[in-house]
Amino acid sequence: MHGGYFDKQLPTLGNKVIGCRNCKFNMHGKVRKTWTLVTNTINPGDLTFTVNEPVDWVNGDRIAVAATSYDHY
């Protein structure tokens, strides 16, 4: 999905969405295991971390790690 924050938006949906209203929507592709939990704290500068279960990340994937507390630092 391409575009920017200020690009044209669809009414009630916004932009950068896949919208379906009163219709059937089918999506096809390879099922992947990409979401899991981190086993311990990741500190700024860490180059590695361990996850709870196997994932099928491949070279070139982008990984996002979200904070679990109010202190996002």
DSSP file (Angstrom, degrees, kcal/mol; ACC not computed):
  #  RESIDUE AA STRUCTURE BP1 BP2  ACC     N-H-->O    O-->H-N    N-H-->O    O-->H-N    TCO  KAPPA ALPHA  PHI   PSI    X-CA   Y-CA   Z-CA
    1    1 A M              0   0    0      0, 0.0     2,-0.3     0, 0.0     0, 0.0   0.000 360.0 360.0 360.0 125.7    0.0    0.0    0.0
    2    2 A H        +     0   0    0      2,-0.0     2,-0.2     0, 0.0    14,-0.2  -0.721 360.0  75.5-115.7 163.6    1.5    3.2   -1.1
    3    3 A G        -     0   0    0     -2,-0.3     2,-0.2    12,-0.1    12,-0.0  -0.634  61.3 -91.7 125.8 177.6    0.7    6.9   -0.5
    4    4 A G    >   -     0   0    0     -2,-0.2     3,-1.5     4,-0.0    12,-0.0  -0.716  36.1 -95.8-125.6 175.1    1.0    9.4    2.2
    5    5 A Y  T 3  S+     0   0    0      1,-0.3    10,-0.1    -2,-0.2    -1,-0.0   0.841 121.9  44.7 -58.6 -37.4   -0.9   10.8    5.1
    6    6 A F  T 3  S+     0   0    0      3,-0.0    -1,-0.3     2,-0.0     3,-0.1   0.301  87.3 118.7 -96.0   9.2   -2.3   13.8    3.1
    7    7 A D  S <  S-     0   0    0     -3,-1.5     8,-0.0     1,-0.2    -4,-0.0  -0.209  81.6 -65.6 -68.4 166.4   -3.3   11.8    0.0
    8    8 A K        -     0   0    0      1,-0.1     2,-0.3     7,-0.0    -1,-0.2  -0.211  58.0-148.9 -53.3 139.5   -6.9   11.6   -1.2
    9    9 A Q        -     0   0    0     -3,-0.1     6,-0.2     6,-0.1    -1,-0.1  -0.859  10.4-122.6-116.7 149.7   -9.1    9.7    1.3
   10   10 A L  B >>  -A   14   0A   0      4,-3.0     4,-2.6    -2,-0.3     3,-1.2  -0.687  46.7 -91.7 -83.7 140.5  -12.2    7.6    0.9
   11   11 A P  T 34 S-     0   0    0      0, 0.0    -1,-0.1     0, 0.0     0, 0.0  -0.306 105.8  -6.3 -55.9 133.2  -15.3    8.8    2.8
   12   12 A T  T 34 S+     0   0    0      1,-0.2    -2,-0.0    -3,-0.0    -3,-0.0   0.221 132.3  65.8  65.1 -10.5  -15.5    7.1    6.3
   13   13 A L  T <4 S-     0   0    0     -3,-1.2     2,-0.2     1,-0.2    -1,-0.2   0.738  83.4-153.6-106.9 -30.2  -12.5    4.9    5.5
   14   14 A G  B  <  -A   10   0A   0     -4,-2.6    -4,-3.0     3,-0.0     2,-0.3  -0.612  37.1 -54.3  87.8-153.2   -9.6    7.2    5.1
   15   15 A N  S    S+     0   0    0     -6,-0.2    -6,-0.1    -2,-0.2     3,-0.1  -0.799 109.7  39.9-123.0 169.6   -6.6    6.3    3.0
   16   16 A K  S    S+     0   0    0     -2,-0.3     2,-0.3     1,-0.2    -1,-0.2   0.924  90.0 123.2  59.0  48.1   -4.3    3.3    2.9
   17   17 A V        -     0   0    0     -3,-0.2     2,-0.6     2,-0.0    -1,-0.2  -0.893  63.5-135.9-131.0 160.6   -7.1    0.9    3.5
   18   18 A I        -     0   0    0     -2,-0.3     2,-0.4    -3,-0.1    -3,-0.0  -0.968  38.1-167.7-111.8 109.0   -8.7   -2.2    2.0
   19   19 A G        +     0   0    0     -2,-0.6     2,-0.4     2,-0.0    -6,-0.0  -0.782  17.7 177.8-107.3 143.6  -12.4   -1.4    2.3
   20   20 A C        +     0   0    0     -2,-0.4     2,-0.5     3,-0.1     3,-0.1  -0.947   2.6 175.8-143.8 118.7  -15.4   -3.7    1.8
   21   21 A R  S    S-     0   0    0     -2,-0.4     3,-0.1     1,-0.2    -2,-0.0  -0.982  74.0 -12.9-129.9 121.8  -19.0   -2.6    2.4
   22   22 A N  S    S+     0   0    0     -2,-0.5     2,-0.3     1,-0.2    -1,-0.2   0.927 117.0  92.9  55.8  47.8  -21.9   -4.9    1.6
   23   23 A C  S    S-     0   0    0     -3,-0.1     2,-0.4     2,-0.0    -1,-0.2  -0.903  78.6-100.1-152.5 177.6  -19.6   -7.3   -0.3
   24   24 A K        -     0   0    0     -2,-0.3     2,-0.5    -3,-0.1    -3,-0.1  -0.908  31.4-161.7-108.1 140.1  -17.5  -10.4    0.1
   25   25 A F        -     0   0    0     -2,-0.4     2,-0.4    -5,-0.1    -5,-0.0  -0.984   8.3-177.9-127.0 123.8  -13.7  -10.1    0.4
   26   26 A N        -     0   0    0     -2,-0.5     2,-0.4     2,-0.0    -2,-0.0  -0.971   4.0-170.0-120.0 135.3  -11.3  -12.9   -0.2
   27   27 A M        -     0   0    0     -2,-0.4     2,-0.4     2,-0.0    -2,-0.0  -0.992   6.8-165.2-125.6 133.3   -7.5  -12.5    0.2
   28   28 A H        +     0   0    0     -2,-0.4     2,-0.3     2,-0.0    -2,-0.0  -0.903  30.4  99.7-120.7 145.3   -5.1  -15.2   -0.9
   29   29 A G  S    S-     0   0    0     -2,-0.4     2,-0.3     2,-0.0    -2,-0.0  -0.942  71.4 -45.0 164.8-179.3   -1.5  -15.8   -0.1
   30   30 A K        -     0   0    0     -2,-0.3     2,-0.4     1,-0.1    -2,-0.0  -0.567  53.0-127.1 -75.3 130.1    0.9  -17.7    2.0
   31   31 A V        -     0   0    0     -2,-0.3     2,-0.3     2,-0.0    -1,-0.1  -0.656  35.4-172.0 -76.2 128.0   -0.1  -18.1    5.6
   32   32 A R        -     0   0    0     -2,-0.4     2,-0.8    23,-0.0     3,-0.2  -0.899  30.2-134.2-125.3 152.9    2.9  -17.0    7.8
   33   33 A K        +     0   0    0     -2,-0.3    23,-2.5     1,-0.2    24,-0.1  -0.878  50.3 140.1-101.5  98.2    3.7  -17.0   11.5
   34   34 A T        +     0   0    0     -2,-0.8     2,-0.4    21,-0.2    -1,-0.2   0.558  43.2  77.3-118.9 -12.6    5.0  -13.5   12.0
   35   35 A W        +     0   0    0     -3,-0.2     2,-0.3     2,-0.0    -1,-0.0  -0.864  51.5 132.7-109.9 134.8    3.6  -12.3   15.4
   36   36 A T        -     0   0    0     -2,-0.4     2,-0.3    16,-0.0    19,-0.0  -0.932  49.1 -92.1-159.8 179.9    5.0  -13.4   18.7
   37   37 A L        -     0   0    0     -2,-0.3    15,-2.7     2,-0.0     2,-0.3  -0.789  32.8-119.9-104.4 149.2    6.1  -12.0   22.1
   38   38 A V  B     -B   51   0B   0     -2,-0.3    13,-0.3    13,-0.2     4,-0.0  -0.693  16.9-142.2 -84.4 140.2    9.6  -11.0   23.2
   39   39 A T  S    S+     0   0    0     11,-2.7     2,-0.3    -2,-0.3    12,-0.1   0.735  75.0   6.1 -80.0 -22.3   10.9  -13.1   26.1
   40   40 A N  S    S-     0   0    0     10,-0.5    10,-0.1    -3,-0.0     2,-0.1  -0.907  95.3 -61.5-150.1 177.4   12.8  -10.2   27.9
   41   41 A T        -     0   0    0     -2,-0.3     2,-0.5     1,-0.1    -2,-0.1  -0.362  40.5-146.8 -66.4 138.6   13.4   -6.5   27.8
   42   42 A I        -     0   0    0     -2,-0.1     7,-0.1     7,-0.1    -1,-0.1  -0.943  16.4-157.6-105.5 125.3   15.1   -5.0   24.7
   43   43 A N    >   -     0   0    0     -2,-0.5     3,-2.3     1,-0.1    30,-0.0  -0.709  32.8 -83.9-101.8 153.0   17.3   -2.1   25.5
   44   44 A P  T 3  S+     0   0    0      0, 0.0    -1,-0.1     0, 0.0     3,-0.1  -0.293 118.0  25.1 -53.1 133.2   18.4    0.7   23.1
   45   45 A G  T 3  S+     0   0    0      1,-0.3     2,-0.1    -3,-0.0    -3,-0.0   0.225  84.6 139.7  94.3 -14.3   21.4   -0.5   21.1
   46   46 A D    <   -     0   0    0     -3,-2.3    -1,-0.3     1,-0.1     3,-0.1  -0.393  35.6-165.5 -62.3 139.2   20.7   -4.2   21.5
   47   47 A L        +     0   0    0     -3,-0.1     2,-0.3     1,-0.1    -1,-0.1   0.580  68.3  32.7-102.2 -14.5   21.4   -6.1   18.3
   48   48 A T        +     0   0    0      2,-0.0     2,-0.3     0, 0.0    -1,-0.1  -0.941  57.8 178.7-138.2 159.9   19.5   -9.3   19.1
   49   49 A F        -     0   0    0     -2,-0.3     2,-0.4    -7,-0.1    -7,-0.1  -0.969  23.6-123.3-154.5 162.7   16.5  -10.5   21.1
   50   50 A T        -     0   0    0     -2,-0.3   -11,-2.7   -10,-0.1   -10,-0.5  -0.887  20.1-153.6-114.3 141.0   14.7  -13.7   21.8
   51   51 A V  B     -B   38   0B   0     -2,-0.4   -13,-0.2   -13,-0.3     4,-0.0  -0.740  23.7-117.8-112.6 162.2   11.0  -14.5   21.1
   52   52 A N  S    S+     0   0    0    -15,-2.7   -14,-0.1    -2,-0.3    -1,-0.1   0.790  90.3  12.4 -68.4 -31.6    8.6  -17.0   22.7
   53   53 A E  S    S-     0   0    0    -16,-0.3    -1,-0.1     1,-0.0    -2,-0.1  -0.937  92.6 -74.7-146.1 162.1    7.9  -19.2   19.7
   54   54 A P        -     0   0    0      0, 0.0     2,-0.3     0, 0.0    -2,-0.1  -0.277  45.0-172.7 -61.5 143.8    9.2  -19.9   16.2
   55   55 A V        -     0   0    0    -21,-0.1   -21,-0.2     2,-0.1   -19,-0.0  -0.854  27.8-129.2-128.3 166.8    8.5  -17.4   13.5
   56   56 A D        +     0   0    0    -23,-2.5   -22,-0.1    -2,-0.3     2,-0.1  -0.214  45.1 157.0-114.4  45.2    9.1  -17.5    9.7
   57   57 A W        -     0   0    0    -24,-0.1     2,-0.3   -25,-0.0    -2,-0.1  -0.399  23.4-159.8 -64.6 144.1   10.8  -14.2    9.2
   58   58 A V    >   -     0   0    0     -2,-0.1     3,-2.5     1,-0.0    -2,-0.0  -0.868  33.1 -75.5-125.0 160.6   13.0  -14.1    6.1
   59   59 A N  T 3  S+     0   0    0     -2,-0.3     3,-0.1     1,-0.3    -1,-0.0  -0.298 120.4  30.0 -54.1 128.7   15.9  -11.9    5.0
   60   60 A G  T 3  S+     0   0    0      1,-0.4    -1,-0.3    -3,-0.0     2,-0.0   0.172  86.5 129.9 102.7 -16.9   14.5   -8.5    4.0
   61   61 A D    <   -     0   0    0     -3,-2.5     2,-0.5     1,-0.1    -1,-0.4  -0.377  55.4-131.8 -65.1 148.7   11.4   -8.5    6.4
   62   62 A R        -     0   0    0     -3,-0.1     2,-0.5    -2,-0.0    -1,-0.1  -0.909  19.6-154.9-102.9 132.0   11.0   -5.4    8.5
   63   63 A I        -     0   0    0     -2,-0.5     2,-0.4     2,-0.0    -2,-0.0  -0.917   5.6-163.8-112.7 129.0   10.3   -6.1   12.2
   64   64 A A        -     0   0    0     -2,-0.5     2,-0.5     2,-0.0    -2,-0.0  -0.935   2.6-160.8-111.1 133.7    8.5   -3.7   14.4
   65   65 A V        -     0   0    0     -2,-0.4     2,-0.3   -27,-0.0    -2,-0.0  -0.967  10.3-155.4-115.3 122.7    8.7   -4.0   18.2
   66   66 A A        -     0   0    0     -2,-0.5     2,-0.1     1,-0.1    -2,-0.0  -0.733  17.9-115.5 -99.8 145.5    6.0   -2.3   20.2
   67   67 A A        -     0   0    0     -2,-0.3     5,-0.1     1,-0.1    -1,-0.1  -0.409  12.9-156.4 -72.6 152.5    6.3   -1.2   23.8
   68   68 A T  S    S+     0   0    0      3,-0.2     2,-0.3    -2,-0.1    -1,-0.1   0.285  72.8  52.0-112.9   8.0    4.1   -2.8   26.5
   69   69 A S  S    S-     0   0    0      2,-0.2    -2,-0.1     1,-0.0     0, 0.0  -0.800  92.4-102.2-132.8 176.7    4.1    0.1   29.0
   70   70 A Y  S    S+     0   0    0     -2,-0.3     2,-1.1     1,-0.1    -3,-0.0   0.737 104.8  79.3 -72.4 -22.4    3.5    3.8   29.0
   71   71 A D        -     0   0    0      1,-0.1    -2,-0.2     2,-0.0    -3,-0.2  -0.752  61.1-176.0 -90.8  99.0    7.2    4.5   28.9
   72   72 A H              0   0    0     -2,-1.1    -1,-0.1     1,-0.3    -2,-0.1   0.277 360.0 360.0 -83.0  12.5    8.1    4.0   25.2
   73   73 A Y              0   0    0    -29,-0.0    -1,-0.3   -30,-0.0    -2,-0.0   0.403 360.0 360.0-105.7 360.0   11.8    4.6   25.8
